[in-house]
Amino acid sequence: MKYTEAKTCTPKCKSTQHCLELIGLITKTNDTQIILSGLLQCYNCQKIHDQYGRYLLHAAASCGRVEVIEWLIKYKKAEIQLKTLENGWTPAHCAAFYGNIDCLILLIKYGANLFKNDYDRLTPIDHLIFDKYLFNKYQPSIEGIFFKLKFGIF
């Protein structure tokens, strides 16, 4: 009798649980080879998403996994412009929000749209800008105060 292993994943896989396991692998493991071997177990890893509409490309962009992003785009033809259901972010939004500039550059090279708005009408560039202070707090020097008092500028 020949033993054959029954695969639980098919080319039409849409399992949310399967996606959560792979997102957990992406977020908890630093070894790219382990992540890619986990992704190879799924026939449809480029199209599965969790209950919030986050695809594996979003998770990889959020965690700074450049090799995983490149593999998903090159070999699995993952869609770069897909938005999440939760906030309308694309993978470029995720990379920009979490400060993964190398991932953002890679996504731009593969054609990510930097002018695509999320549900708050923010672009990935807006997320980069909002990460900084909008203004510097003014701290006057003692010489400046005496100058203003002397010439009555107040």
Secondary structure, 3 states (H helix, E strand, C coil): CCCCCCCCCCCCCCCHHHHHHHHHHHHHCCCHHHHHHHHCCCCCCCCCECCCCCEHHHHHHHHCCHHHHHHHHHCCCCCCCCCCCCCCCCHHHHHHHCCCHHHHHHHHHCCCCCCCCCCCCCCHHHHHHCCCCCCCCCCCCHHHHHHHHHHCCC
